[in-house]
Amino acid sequence: MNKTKLSITCLLTLSVLTGCSKSSKSSDEQIVIVTEDKSVAVSGKAIDGYIVGGTVFLDINGNGIADASEPQKITEEGGDYLFEVPEKDAACLAYSAIIVDVPVGAIDEGSEEEGVARHEVTDPYQIVLQPTFEPITEADFTNGLVRNISPLTTVIWQAIEQNYPREVEEKHCDYLKEHNEAVTALKTEIEDTLRGLVSYYNLSAEQMYADFIADKDSEAFHIAQDIVKGLKAAYKLKTELRVEYPEGEVRVFVSRDQEKDEYFNVEDGWYRDVVVFHDTGYFSEDVKLVSDEQLNEVDYVLTHLDRTDKAWNDQALNGELSVRKDVYRDPNGEYRCSNIERIEFKENDIRYELSNSFGSLTFDTFEECVNDSLDDPYERSFRISYDIDSTYYFGVFFFREAQSRFTELAEWVDVENKTDLDSSEMIDVLKLMPYRWDDEVSIDTSLWRKRKDQGNVQLDVENGTDWTRATKQSDGTTVYECSSDGENWTSCEG
């Protein structure tokens, strides 16, 4: 049976008409009806100078990679791009970052006005625009969306990425669509970050998102050029660490930091912050780099934290042992190294944790700063956490030598090779703590804290006299109130 082809005119009008027809008396002719799904056209510019030959994509699954199933396009002259997001994925425009992969061989058109010539990219990097968290409307399907992506928008995204919920292995659109509390927290993070960046760079919020080349904004252009140095250095190390930890989550940030400059008495320093979550724990390291021309070389380490997690003891109670080794540099150049040991069990949906904190040793150099001592804690804590009716609670109690309970569970120190310890011994001691929200705390502690988190309202109390209430508003902001008795509240800023 022959199929009658639709005319070109008919094909061009399919988005408006419900179908096309052709008059024919032949009974063996069949009309083919073609339908077209709605989509949102996303256009804009990739800007450093304008980037030609970069891959711009909607990162729906949040893995930072342009997967074949994700809407994407190669940027053209003037940094222009245009891609279509089908209706089934359109909601993700509110929850997913738009990323531009800038590969070796791409062209940076530079800026004649700023004396930067058109040149070929020799070090790969990414620029990113964070999610808007604004719902997609019918008008967006009709009019499309314009999204400019630049180094200035990327520094906003980096702050979000540093604070992204750890329980999510991938920053997937579907997770955020279903977890409004995470969206609220991230929206607040964007607002706080933007305020900080506006102050730090002395640029307005509008300048951070604008096409600074078209606007002939010389100040924003040169700030962007400076930021790109850090983006390239971070991308290089992140790529290397992903090879070393193929199943892990890797976060790398290279930037200037005014607060660190002030704390460590540095002038216009560059810093690198690395966090890697892997199958046996995580490590993080913050270092000062040599200079803006040597961003792959470490001047000195500021902090280095390394935690190992392992199944331990009673697995019927999800027994786990974590040991964290910390190294910190003081402003005077000395290094302090300390350890924290944590034992955890879970029984009847209640989590019991015992932590031992060990005093720090001081050394002249980072390489010397090794503290393997786990036999003489200076502080111990008992922490109990649980959920009731969608409300999360915890109580934690700290003890030092001045408190008699410091010596309870005396054998539960440096426990890794103590295979004969009975989990019920630890749990029975922690059960006696006044950890429930309404329990009166009359035991002797060096400090105690409790929390009650009902989603949009989080209550914290410390030592019974220091109360904080954080209330999340419908617009994504959070109101903080303080109290000395849990009944009379005032603004914490007052």
Phi, psi and omega in degrees: 000131179281143175254128178282124179285144176285148178288159178301320180300317180296317180300321183290340182256008183297331181288345180256318184268156180276345179181173179232156179221161179220128181289133178198143177265355183283129183281346182262009177267140182236131178276128178265119179263121180254129177248158183226126179288155174289154175208161176253125177276124178247124182225167179162203182228144170262119193236127161225280121280180175296134185261126177247127178094013173270158177258114178260134184210155174272115187275076188298318183269359173072020182266001177076010183237140180281087178287152186300331183278354184263140179303134184200164181200154174273132180287146186247190179307140183077009182072011185288145172214158175205120172225158182256134176252114183296157185306324183295336180251359189300324180300334182289348174297337178276335191245352186243147176286151170255124188242144171244115171279120179253103186272167170301133181100344173294163182250130171258115185287352177063208179205117179298320181297328183262005177074022178252114185283156172301134183207163179273140179285128181251344177234123183290155176197177176233146167240150193220145169244125185290161175301148179273333185061021175256126184302145176283134184248170176298326179297329179293325177293327182279314190261342184079176180235146177246125183224109174271141185233129186208174174301329180292320176290333183293322181293333175291315179299321182301320179296323177294315182298323178296332184248016181292142182308123185293334184292349179259116181290325176235141183280062188282139177308318184298326179296312183292327177300331185258356184232085183296331181294326177290320178298315180301316180296319182289324176298318177297320179298319178299313181298314181295317181296316182298319178299317180295319181290323177300318179290316185293314183269353182059039175242152176281165176299324179296322179294327181297329183255359188275168170274091188289344176284311178298326180279357183052043181269092186298319182298311180296323180300312184286330173296318178298319179298323179292317181298322182300328177304315179291323180297320180293316180295320179294318181297320181298310181291322179299319178298318180294318181291330177294329176290319181289326180235072187296334180259001184267177174250126186242130176232126180226132180224129177236121186197170167281160181206108184295322181296318178292323176305314183291318184292319184260008178056054181243148178253118177050053181279159172248139185229151178234126179246122181238133173227130177230118173263123181230185190287348179241017179141223178199163168220152175222148180213133177240125183228156168268133180267163188296307181192175179291347176263354181225061185279359175258004182244131182275129173279303173201157181277136176264309176218150174214117180240132183224115181242135175244136178243142178208149171295138185209140174064227192284105181282344173295338178249023179052042180302133181217143176239130176235137175232125180244131177249124185244140173229131181230140174263131174275160179303335180278000176096352178280157180244138176246132178235135183216171183226152173227129178247131181230130177246136186222138171225158177228122181227128180051045177064016173249132183259127180247127182228133173243125179240138174243123178253131186250138185301154184272150172252151183247136180223164181281331184230159178297318183297327180282340191283086179232127180228101182263006184284125175228032184240359183219076182292147174263343178211145177229151178221145174246123183234131179233129181226152185194167177237139172222122176050052176066014176247132182262136180230150163210155171226136180225138188230128184252140181226139172237183188303333181291342181260139183296328182287353176302329183267357176295149182053046185300330180283348184272058177222137184051061195270351191311317184259011179266082188283348184266003179292140183262119182303325182295332178297313180293314183298319181297324178291315182291330178298334183280352178290146177280063190275341182293151188306318184268001179291135174284135180260105180244000180283160181274117179228161170279335179188146171219153179220151172222154177222145173228113186242110181256025177097283181265351177231123178242123179252132176232140176224138179234122179057019175079352184236353182240099185251144174224135176238121178249117183245118179280129182268164182294338181271006177095350179276168180233133178258127181252129178234150182236155181205156174257351183225358180079006181238318181256118189244143173224164177298137181293344179275349183283000000 
